[in-house]
Amino acid sequence: MESPRYIWQHDGWPELRFDAARVAQDVGLARRAQGLVEGKLAVLGFRERQELAAEAWAQDAVATAAIEGEQLDLLAVRSSVAQRLGAAAAFRGPAAPRHVDGLLSIMDDAVVKATEALTHERLQAWQVALFPTGFSGMRRVQTAAYRTEAMQVVSGPAGRETVDYEAPAAERVAAQMQLFLDWFNASEQDSLVKAALSHLWFETIHPFDDGNGRVGRNIVDLCLARDAGETSRLLRISQRLLEQREAYYGELGRAQHGSLDVTPWMTWFVAQVGAAWEAASKVVDTSLEKARFWASHAGLELNARQKKVVNLLLDAGSGGFEGGMNTRKYVGLTGTSRPTASRELIALDALGVLQQVGGGRSTRYYVNLPGWVPAT
């Protein structure tokens, strides 16, 4: 039996094949989920949509970095995103480091300039933005150009590493990237199909010294934004891939090492996009429920502490805030005194905003919505 070859070793770089009918089924499911999100968003106001987009963008930035093993400060990322969306007054946090701002810049570029051509210069500018100092930790990173050395993707402990993938030789990278870009800019394939193919193709070339994963997922963001526009900010595809990280690397590796028929990778990837749209739909549902809740209590005069706590409970969803709200948690969240916390919680119960369960030290409060208050 012939041993598996990398897809770039086949003659004719690389005429990838897939079962269009099978992939179309998953594309249809993803489109259906996308349509539900777009329909629900039409009911929300601008401020609510902006808040959803900001949180999704921040979470996805943290996720794409986490896939590569880097942990970002979510508060700093949220602060930077809020400034970019013109909502800085609504959220204040620590300043984001330069490389985090660089990551957010390329994610923004992929959405705002989604229809513009993908070029060598644009890709290289994305990679430069990820390493503004020219270093990744203590290691110098080659930037503003394609790699000039061999590239291996390895895993395992030091001294016992396993080579998971060996990219094409450095001297072939420029020519292969030109073929990739020619195809990308000329292709009129469905955006989900294009996202799956382009991610596989780009990651197979692995053209940069570092940052290939983040740039490759940014290409996916660009493809999705060409189809969904600003709404694509709600699609936390990197978060979904992080949740499925083992399968993500496994499916990508099998496609790179197998034949030119990449149907399994295509169906898997498009299904992840569909799952990400379904997750976005649930987030929008929570926002809709929150908007309806406040509309039904529009005449109430609540102070800032009360509004903050109720919004946190609403954001957590039914059963999402484990153990409900109590005086101790209220103090921790608002910084007020225990007597004040107790009075304000009792007031929220009296107004019908929250509902008390239990008594004494076991007193808990839940949002007064059907199905949100546990049975006693």
TORKOL-4160 file (C-alpha; in steps of 0.2 Angstrom, whole numbers, padded with zeros to 4 digits, m for minus):
376
<pt num="1" X="0000" Y="0000" Z="0000"/>
<pt num="2" X="0006" Y="0017" Z="m0005"/>
<pt num="3" X="0010" Y="0028" Z="0011"/>
<pt num="4" X="0000" Y="0044" Z="0013"/>
<pt num="5" X="0007" Y="0059" Z="0005"/>
<pt num="6" X="0005" Y="0077" Z="0009"/>
<pt num="7" X="m0008" Y="0085" Z="m0003"/>
<pt num="8" X="0006" Y="0097" Z="m0009"/>
<pt num="9" X="0016" Y="0083" Z="m0015"/>
<pt num="10" X="0003" Y="0078" Z="m0028"/>
<pt num="11" X="0006" Y="0083" Z="m0046"/>
<pt num="12" X="m0004" Y="0099" Z="m0050"/>
<pt num="13" X="m0004" Y="0110" Z="m0035"/>
<pt num="14" X="m0017" Y="0106" Z="m0028"/>
<pt num="15" X="m0034" Y="0102" Z="m0037"/>
<pt num="16" X="m0043" Y="0097" Z="m0022"/>
<pt num="17" X="m0059" Y="0087" Z="m0024"/>
<pt num="18" X="m0074" Y="0085" Z="m0013"/>
<pt num="19" X="m0092" Y="0078" Z="m0014"/>
<pt num="20" X="m0101" Y="0093" Z="m0018"/>
<pt num="21" X="m0118" Y="0085" Z="m0014"/>
<pt num="22" X="m0113" Y="0080" Z="0003"/>
<pt num="23" X="m0105" Y="0097" Z="0007"/>
<pt num="24" X="m0120" Y="0106" Z="0001"/>
<pt num="25" X="m0131" Y="0097" Z="0014"/>
<pt num="26" X="m0120" Y="0105" Z="0028"/>
<pt num="27" X="m0120" Y="0121" Z="0019"/>
<pt num="28" X="m0139" Y="0122" Z="0019"/>
<pt num="29" X="m0140" Y="0118" Z="0037"/>
<pt num="30" X="m0127" Y="0132" Z="0041"/>
<pt num="31" X="m0137" Y="0144" Z="0030"/>
<pt num="32" X="m0153" Y="0140" Z="0039"/>
<pt num="33" X="m0145" Y="0144" Z="0056"/>
<pt num="34" X="m0137" Y="0160" Z="0049"/>
<pt num="35" X="m0154" Y="0165" Z="0043"/>
<pt num="36" X="m0162" Y="0163" Z="0060"/>
<pt num="37" X="m0149" Y="0174" Z="0068"/>
<pt num="38" X="m0151" Y="0188" Z="0055"/>
<pt num="39" X="m0170" Y="0187" Z="0057"/>
<pt num="40" X="m0168" Y="0188" Z="0076"/>
<pt num="41" X="m0156" Y="0203" Z="0075"/>
<pt num="42" X="m0168" Y="0213" Z="0066"/>
<pt num="43" X="m0179" Y="0214" Z="0081"/>
<pt num="44" X="m0165" Y="0221" Z="0092"/>
<pt num="45" X="m0159" Y="0239" Z="0093"/>
<pt num="46" X="m0142" Y="0246" Z="0088"/>
<pt num="47" X="m0135" Y="0246" Z="0105"/>
<pt num="48" X="m0140" Y="0228" Z="0109"/>
<pt num="49" X="m0133" Y="0222" Z="0092"/>
<pt num="50" X="m0117" Y="0232" Z="0096"/>
<pt num="51" X="m0115" Y="0224" Z="0113"/>
<pt num="52" X="m0117" Y="0207" Z="0106"/>
<pt num="53" X="m0104" Y="0210" Z="0092"/>
<pt num="54" X="m0092" Y="0217" Z="0104"/>
<pt num="55" X="m0093" Y="0203" Z="0116"/>
<pt num="56" X="m0092" Y="0190" Z="0102"/>
<pt num="57" X="m0077" Y="0199" Z="0094"/>
<pt num="58" X="m0068" Y="0199" Z="0111"/>
<pt num="59" X="m0071" Y="0181" Z="0115"/>
<pt num="60" X="m0066" Y="0175" Z="0097"/>
<pt num="61" X="m0050" Y="0185" Z="0098"/>
<pt num="62" X="m0046" Y="0176" Z="0115"/>
<pt num="63" X="m0050" Y="0160" Z="0107"/>
<pt num="64" X="m0040" Y="0161" Z="0091"/>
<pt num="65" X="m0025" Y="0165" Z="0103"/>
<pt num="66" X="m0029" Y="0151" Z="0114"/>
<pt num="67" X="m0029" Y="0138" Z="0100"/>
<pt num="68" X="m0010" Y="0143" Z="0098"/>
<pt num="69" X="m0007" Y="0142" Z="0117"/>
<pt num="70" X="m0008" Y="0160" Z="0121"/>
<pt num="71" X="m0019" Y="0167" Z="0135"/>
<pt num="72" X="m0025" Y="0184" Z="0133"/>
<pt num="73" X="m0033" Y="0196" Z="0146"/>
<pt num="74" X="m0051" Y="0196" Z="0141"/>
<pt num="75" X="m0054" Y="0212" Z="0150"/>
<pt num="76" X="m0040" Y="0221" Z="0140"/>
<pt num="77" X="m0047" Y="0213" Z="0124"/>
<pt num="78" X="m0065" Y="0219" Z="0128"/>
<pt num="79" X="m0058" Y="0237" Z="0132"/>
<pt num="80" X="m0050" Y="0238" Z="0115"/>
<pt num="81" X="m0065" Y="0231" Z="0106"/>
<pt num="82" X="m0076" Y="0244" Z="0114"/>
<pt num="83" X="m0065" Y="0258" Z="0109"/>
<pt num="84" X="m0065" Y="0251" Z="0091"/>
<pt num="85" X="m0084" Y="0250" Z="0091"/>
<pt num="86" X="m0086" Y="0267" Z="0098"/>
<pt num="87" X="m0093" Y="0261" Z="0115"/>
<pt num="88" X="m0078" Y="0264" Z="0126"/>
<pt num="89" X="m0089" Y="0274" Z="0138"/>
<pt num="90" X="m0099" Y="0258" Z="0141"/>
<pt num="91" X="m0084" Y="0247" Z="0146"/>
<pt num="92" X="m0067" Y="0252" Z="0154"/>
<pt num="93" X="m0053" Y="0240" Z="0157"/>
<pt num="94" X="m0034" Y="0239" Z="0156"/>
<pt num="95" X="m0025" Y="0244" Z="0140"/>
<pt num="96" X="m0022" Y="0230" Z="0128"/>
<pt num="97" X="m0004" Y="0226" Z="0123"/>
<pt num="98" X="0002" Y="0230" Z="0106"/>
<pt num="99" X="0001" Y="0213" Z="0099"/>
<pt num="100" X="m0017" Y="0211" Z="0105"/>
<pt num="101" X="m0022" Y="0227" Z="0096"/>
<pt num="102" X="m0013" Y="0220" Z="0081"/>
<pt num="103" X="m0024" Y="0204" Z="0082"/>
<pt num="104" X="m0040" Y="0215" Z="0084"/>
<pt num="105" X="m0034" Y="0226" Z="0069"/>
<pt num="106" X="m0032" Y="0211" Z="0057"/>
<pt num="107" X="m0049" Y="0204" Z="0063"/>
<pt num="108" X="m0057" Y="0221" Z="0059"/>
<pt num="109" X="m0048" Y="0222" Z="0043"/>
<pt num="110" X="m0055" Y="0205" Z="0038"/>
<pt num="111" X="m0073" Y="0211" Z="0041"/>
<pt num="112" X="m0073" Y="0229" Z="0036"/>
<pt num="113" X="m0063" Y="0226" Z="0020"/>
<pt num="114" X="m0070" Y="0209" Z="0016"/>
<pt num="115" X="m0073" Y="0213" Z="m0002"/>
<pt num="116" X="m0055" Y="0219" Z="m0006"/>
<pt num="117" X="m0043" Y="0207" Z="m0014"/>
<pt num="118" X="m0032" Y="0196" Z="m0004"/>
<pt num="119" X="m0014" Y="0200" Z="m0008"/>
<pt num="120" X="0004" Y="0195" Z="m0003"/>
<pt num="121" X="0006" Y="0212" Z="0005"/>
<pt num="122" X="m0011" Y="0211" Z="0015"/>
<pt num="123" X="m0007" Y="0194" Z="0022"/>
<pt num="124" X="0011" Y="0200" Z="0027"/>
<pt num="125" X="0004" Y="0215" Z="0035"/>
<pt num="126" X="m0008" Y="0204" Z="0045"/>
<pt num="127" X="0007" Y="0194" Z="0051"/>
<pt num="128" X="0017" Y="0209" Z="0055"/>
<pt num="129" X="0003" Y="0216" Z="0066"/>
<pt num="130" X="0003" Y="0200" Z="0076"/>
<pt num="131" X="0022" Y="0203" Z="0081"/>
<pt num="132" X="0024" Y="0222" Z="0082"/>
<pt num="133" X="0041" Y="0220" Z="0091"/>
<pt num="134" X="0047" Y="0206" Z="0080"/>
<pt num="135" X="0047" Y="0194" Z="0094"/>
<pt num="136" X="0036" Y="0180" Z="0100"/>
<pt num="137" X="0041" Y="0179" Z="0118"/>
<pt num="138" X="0060" Y="0177" Z="0118"/>
<pt num="139" X="0061" Y="0171" Z="0100"/>
<pt num="140" X="0064" Y="0182" Z="0085"/>
<pt num="141" X="0050" Y="0180" Z="0072"/>
<pt num="142" X="0053" Y="0184" Z="0053"/>
<pt num="143" X="0040" Y="0196" Z="0048"/>
<pt num="144" X="0035" Y="0206" Z="0033"/>
<pt num="145" X="0040" Y="0191" Z="0022"/>
<pt num="146" X="0037" Y="0173" Z="0019"/>
<pt num="147" X="0048" Y="0161" Z="0028"/>
<pt num="148" X="0065" Y="0156" Z="0022"/>
<pt num="149" X="0068" Y="0140" Z="0032"/>
<pt num="150" X="0060" Y="0123" Z="0033"/>
<pt num="151" X="0044" Y="0122" Z="0044"/>
<pt num="152" X="0038" Y="0108" Z="0054"/>
<pt num="153" X="0023" Y="0107" Z="0066"/>
<pt num="154" X="0028" Y="0097" Z="0081"/>
<pt num="155" X="0019" Y="0091" Z="0097"/>
<pt num="156" X="0024" Y="0082" Z="0113"/>
<pt num="157" X="0036" Y="0085" Z="0127"/>
<pt num="158" X="0054" Y="0092" Z="0124"/>
<pt num="159" X="0065" Y="0079" Z="0119"/>
<pt num="160" X="0051" Y="0067" Z="0113"/>
<pt num="161" X="0043" Y="0078" Z="0100"/>
<pt num="162" X="0032" Y="0071" Z="0086"/>
<pt num="163" X="0032" Y="0079" Z="0069"/>
<pt num="164" X="0014" Y="0081" Z="0065"/>
<pt num="165" X="0017" Y="0090" Z="0048"/>
<pt num="166" X="0031" Y="0096" Z="0037"/>
<pt num="167" X="0027" Y="0111" Z="0026"/>
<pt num="168" X="0033" Y="0113" Z="0008"/>
<pt num="169" X="0051" Y="0119" Z="0006"/>
<pt num="170" X="0054" Y="0137" Z="0009"/>
<pt num="171" X="0059" Y="0140" Z="m0009"/>
<pt num="172" X="0042" Y="0134" Z="m0015"/>
<pt num="173" X="0032" Y="0145" Z="m0004"/>
<pt num="174" X="0031" Y="0161" Z="m0014"/>
<pt num="175" X="0025" Y="0152" Z="m0030"/>
<pt num="176" X="0013" Y="0142" Z="m0021"/>
<pt num="177" X="0006" Y="0157" Z="m0012"/>
<pt num="178" X="0004" Y="0165" Z="m0029"/>
<pt num="179" X="m0006" Y="0150" Z="m0035"/>
<pt num="180" X="m0017" Y="0151" Z="m0019"/>
<pt num="181" X="m0020" Y="0170" Z="m0021"/>
<pt num="182" X="m0024" Y="0168" Z="m0039"/>
<pt num="183" X="m0037" Y="0155" Z="m0035"/>
<pt num="184" X="m0044" Y="0164" Z="m0020"/>
<pt num="185" X="m0047" Y="0181" Z="m0029"/>
<pt num="186" X="m0054" Y="0172" Z="m0044"/>
<pt num="187" X="m0065" Y="0159" Z="m0036"/>
<pt num="188" X="m0084" Y="0161" Z="m0036"/>
<pt num="189" X="m0088" Y="0147" Z="m0024"/>
<pt num="190" X="m0100" Y="0148" Z="m0010"/>
<pt num="191" X="m0091" Y="0157" Z="0004"/>
<pt num="192" X="m0092" Y="0143" Z="0017"/>
<pt num="193" X="m0085" Y="0131" Z="0004"/>
<pt num="194" X="m0071" Y="0144" Z="0000"/>
<pt num="195" X="m0068" Y="0146" Z="0019"/>
<pt num="196" X="m0065" Y="0128" Z="0021"/>
<pt num="197" X="m0054" Y="0126" Z="0006"/>
<pt num="198" X="m0044" Y="0141" Z="0009"/>
<pt num="199" X="m0040" Y="0137" Z="0027"/>
<pt num="200" X="m0034" Y="0120" Z="0022"/>
<pt num="201" X="m0024" Y="0126" Z="0008"/>
<pt num="202" X="m0016" Y="0141" Z="0017"/>
<pt num="203" X="m0012" Y="0130" Z="0033"/>
<pt num="204" X="m0004" Y="0117" Z="0021"/>
<pt num="205" X="0008" Y="0130" Z="0014"/>
<pt num="206" X="0011" Y="0137" Z="0031"/>
<pt num="207" X="0020" Y="0152" Z="0023"/>
<pt num="208" X="0025" Y="0162" Z="0038"/>
<pt num="209" X="0039" Y="0159" Z="0052"/>
<pt num="210" X="0025" Y="0161" Z="0065"/>
<pt num="211" X="0007" Y="0166" Z="0066"/>
<pt num="212" X="0000" Y="0154" Z="0052"/>
<pt num="213" X="m0015" Y="0148" Z="0062"/>
<pt num="214" X="m0021" Y="0166" Z="0067"/>
<pt num="215" X="m0019" Y="0172" Z="0049"/>
<pt num="216" X="m0027" Y="0157" Z="0042"/>
<pt num="217" X="m0042" Y="0159" Z="0053"/>
<pt num="218" X="m0043" Y="0177" Z="0049"/>
<pt num="219" X="m0045" Y="0172" Z="0030"/>
<pt num="220" X="m0060" Y="0161" Z="0036"/>
<pt num="221" X="m0067" Y="0177" Z="0045"/>
<pt num="222" X="m0064" Y="0187" Z="0028"/>
<pt num="223" X="m0074" Y="0173" Z="0018"/>
<pt num="224" X="m0088" Y="0173" Z="0031"/>
<pt num="225" X="m0089" Y="0192" Z="0031"/>
<pt num="226" X="m0091" Y="0193" Z="0012"/>
<pt num="227" X="m0107" Y="0183" Z="0015"/>
<pt num="228" X="m0114" Y="0190" Z="0031"/>
<pt num="229" X="m0106" Y="0207" Z="0032"/>
<pt num="230" X="m0105" Y="0214" Z="0050"/>
<pt num="231" X="m0116" Y="0201" Z="0056"/>
<pt num="232" X="m0102" Y="0189" Z="0055"/>
<pt num="233" X="m0094" Y="0197" Z="0070"/>
<pt num="234" X="m0107" Y="0187" Z="0080"/>
<pt num="235" X="m0100" Y="0171" Z="0073"/>
<pt num="236" X="m0087" Y="0164" Z="0085"/>
<pt num="237" X="m0079" Y="0152" Z="0074"/>
<pt num="238" X="m0062" Y="0152" Z="0083"/>
<pt num="239" X="m0071" Y="0149" Z="0099"/>
<pt num="240" X="m0080" Y="0134" Z="0091"/>
<pt num="241" X="m0063" Y="0127" Z="0084"/>
<pt num="242" X="m0055" Y="0130" Z="0101"/>
<pt num="243" X="m0069" Y="0119" Z="0109"/>
<pt num="244" X="m0066" Y="0106" Z="0096"/>
<pt num="245" X="m0047" Y="0109" Z="0096"/>
<pt num="246" X="m0042" Y="0090" Z="0096"/>
<pt num="247" X="m0054" Y="0086" Z="0081"/>
<pt num="248" X="m0049" Y="0102" Z="0072"/>
<pt num="249" X="m0031" Y="0097" Z="0072"/>
<pt num="250" X="m0035" Y="0079" Z="0068"/>
<pt num="251" X="m0046" Y="0083" Z="0053"/>
<pt num="252" X="m0034" Y="0096" Z="0046"/>
<pt num="253" X="m0020" Y="0084" Z="0048"/>
<pt num="254" X="m0029" Y="0070" Z="0040"/>
<pt num="255" X="m0034" Y="0081" Z="0025"/>
<pt num="256" X="m0015" Y="0087" Z="0023"/>
<pt num="257" X="m0009" Y="0069" Z="0023"/>
<pt num="258" X="m0022" Y="0061" Z="0013"/>
<pt num="259" X="m0028" Y="0061" Z="m0005"/>
<pt num="260" X="m0034" Y="0076" Z="m0015"/>
<pt num="261" X="m0052" Y="0071" Z="m0010"/>
<pt num="262" X="m0055" Y="0082" Z="0005"/>
<pt num="263" X="m0073" Y="0079" Z="0008"/>
<pt num="264" X="m0071" Y="0073" Z="0026"/>
<pt num="265" X="m0063" Y="0090" Z="0030"/>
<pt num="266" X="m0076" Y="0100" Z="0021"/>
<pt num="267" X="m0091" Y="0092" Z="0029"/>
<pt num="268" X="m0083" Y="0094" Z="0046"/>
<pt num="269" X="m0078" Y="0112" Z="0044"/>
<pt num="270" X="m0094" Y="0118" Z="0037"/>
<pt num="271" X="m0103" Y="0108" Z="0051"/>
<pt num="272" X="m0093" Y="0119" Z="0063"/>
<pt num="273" X="m0098" Y="0135" Z="0055"/>
<pt num="274" X="m0116" Y="0129" Z="0057"/>
<pt num="275" X="m0114" Y="0125" Z="0075"/>
<pt num="276" X="m0106" Y="0142" Z="0078"/>
<pt num="277" X="m0121" Y="0150" Z="0070"/>
<pt num="278" X="m0133" Y="0140" Z="0081"/>
<pt num="279" X="m0122" Y="0145" Z="0097"/>
<pt num="280" X="m0124" Y="0163" Z="0090"/>
<pt num="281" X="m0143" Y="0161" Z="0089"/>
<pt num="282" X="m0144" Y="0156" Z="0108"/>
<pt num="283" X="m0134" Y="0171" Z="0112"/>
<pt num="284" X="m0146" Y="0182" Z="0102"/>
<pt num="285" X="m0161" Y="0173" Z="0111"/>
<pt num="286" X="m0154" Y="0178" Z="0128"/>
<pt num="287" X="m0152" Y="0196" Z="0122"/>
<pt num="288" X="m0170" Y="0196" Z="0116"/>
<pt num="289" X="m0176" Y="0189" Z="0132"/>
<pt num="290" X="m0166" Y="0203" Z="0141"/>
<pt num="291" X="m0174" Y="0216" Z="0130"/>
<pt num="292" X="m0191" Y="0210" Z="0133"/>
<pt num="293" X="m0188" Y="0209" Z="0152"/>
<pt num="294" X="m0183" Y="0227" Z="0153"/>
<pt num="295" X="m0197" Y="0233" Z="0142"/>
<pt num="296" X="m0209" Y="0225" Z="0154"/>
<pt num="297" X="m0201" Y="0233" Z="0169"/>
<pt num="298" X="m0198" Y="0250" Z="0160"/>
<pt num="299" X="m0207" Y="0260" Z="0173"/>
<pt num="300" X="m0196" Y="0254" Z="0188"/>
<pt num="301" X="m0183" Y="0266" Z="0196"/>
<pt num="302" X="m0168" Y="0255" Z="0200"/>
<pt num="303" X="m0151" Y="0261" Z="0205"/>
<pt num="304" X="m0135" Y="0256" Z="0196"/>
<pt num="305" X="m0131" Y="0242" Z="0207"/>
<pt num="306" X="m0148" Y="0234" Z="0205"/>
<pt num="307" X="m0147" Y="0235" Z="0186"/>
<pt num="308" X="m0130" Y="0228" Z="0186"/>
<pt num="309" X="m0134" Y="0213" Z="0196"/>
<pt num="310" X="m0150" Y="0209" Z="0186"/>
<pt num="311" X="m0141" Y="0211" Z="0170"/>
<pt num="312" X="m0128" Y="0199" Z="0176"/>
<pt num="313" X="m0142" Y="0186" Z="0180"/>
<pt num="314" X="m0150" Y="0189" Z="0163"/>
<pt num="315" X="m0134" Y="0187" Z="0154"/>
<pt num="316" X="m0131" Y="0170" Z="0163"/>
<pt num="317" X="m0148" Y="0164" Z="0157"/>
<pt num="318" X="m0159" Y="0152" Z="0166"/>
<pt num="319" X="m0149" Y="0141" Z="0178"/>
<pt num="320" X="m0133" Y="0150" Z="0172"/>
<pt num="321" X="m0129" Y="0159" Z="0188"/>
<pt num="322" X="m0126" Y="0144" Z="0199"/>
<pt num="323" X="m0135" Y="0145" Z="0216"/>
<pt num="324" X="m0144" Y="0161" Z="0212"/>
<pt num="325" X="m0141" Y="0178" Z="0220"/>
<pt num="326" X="m0138" Y="0181" Z="0238"/>
<pt num="327" X="m0132" Y="0195" Z="0249"/>
<pt num="328" X="m0114" Y="0189" Z="0249"/>
<pt num="329" X="m0113" Y="0188" Z="0230"/>
<pt num="330" X="m0122" Y="0205" Z="0229"/>
<pt num="331" X="m0109" Y="0213" Z="0240"/>
<pt num="332" X="m0095" Y="0205" Z="0230"/>
<pt num="333" X="m0102" Y="0211" Z="0213"/>
<pt num="334" X="m0107" Y="0229" Z="0219"/>
<pt num="335" X="m0095" Y="0233" Z="0233"/>
<pt num="336" X="m0109" Y="0239" Z="0244"/>
<pt num="337" X="m0112" Y="0234" Z="0262"/>
<pt num="338" X="m0122" Y="0219" Z="0268"/>
<pt num="339" X="m0137" Y="0229" Z="0275"/>
<pt num="340" X="m0138" Y="0238" Z="0259"/>
<pt num="341" X="m0137" Y="0223" Z="0248"/>
<pt num="342" X="m0150" Y="0214" Z="0258"/>
<pt num="343" X="m0162" Y="0229" Z="0257"/>
<pt num="344" X="m0159" Y="0231" Z="0238"/>
<pt num="345" X="m0163" Y="0212" Z="0235"/>
<pt num="346" X="m0178" Y="0213" Z="0245"/>
<pt num="347" X="m0184" Y="0228" Z="0235"/>
<pt num="348" X="m0181" Y="0219" Z="0219"/>
<pt num="349" X="m0191" Y="0204" Z="0225"/>
<pt num="350" X="m0205" Y="0216" Z="0230"/>
<pt num="351" X="m0205" Y="0225" Z="0213"/>
<pt num="352" X="m0207" Y="0208" Z="0204"/>
<pt num="353" X="m0190" Y="0209" Z="0196"/>
<pt num="354" X="m0182" Y="0195" Z="0206"/>
<pt num="355" X="m0191" Y="0181" Z="0216"/>
<pt num="356" X="m0185" Y="0175" Z="0233"/>
<pt num="357" X="m0183" Y="0156" Z="0236"/>
<pt num="358" X="m0179" Y="0149" Z="0254"/>
<pt num="359" X="m0176" Y="0159" Z="0269"/>
<pt num="360" X="m0163" Y="0164" Z="0282"/>
<pt num="361" X="m0145" Y="0159" Z="0277"/>
<pt num="362" X="m0152" Y="0149" Z="0262"/>
<pt num="363" X="m0161" Y="0164" Z="0254"/>
<pt num="364" X="m0158" Y="0165" Z="0236"/>
<pt num="365" X="m0165" Y="0176" Z="0222"/>
<pt num="366" X="m0169" Y="0172" Z="0204"/>
<pt num="367" X="m0175" Y="0182" Z="0189"/>
<pt num="368" X="m0194" Y="0182" Z="0189"/>
<pt num="369" X="m0196" Y="0173" Z="0172"/>
<pt num="370" X="m0206" Y="0157" Z="0168"/>
<pt num="371" X="m0194" Y="0142" Z="0171"/>
<pt num="372" X="m0180" Y="0153" Z="0179"/>
<pt num="373" X="m0185" Y="0150" Z="0197"/>
<pt num="374" X="m0181" Y="0133" Z="0204"/>
<pt num="375" X="m0195" Y="0123" Z="0212"/>
<pt num="376" X="m0195" Y="0123" Z="0230"/>
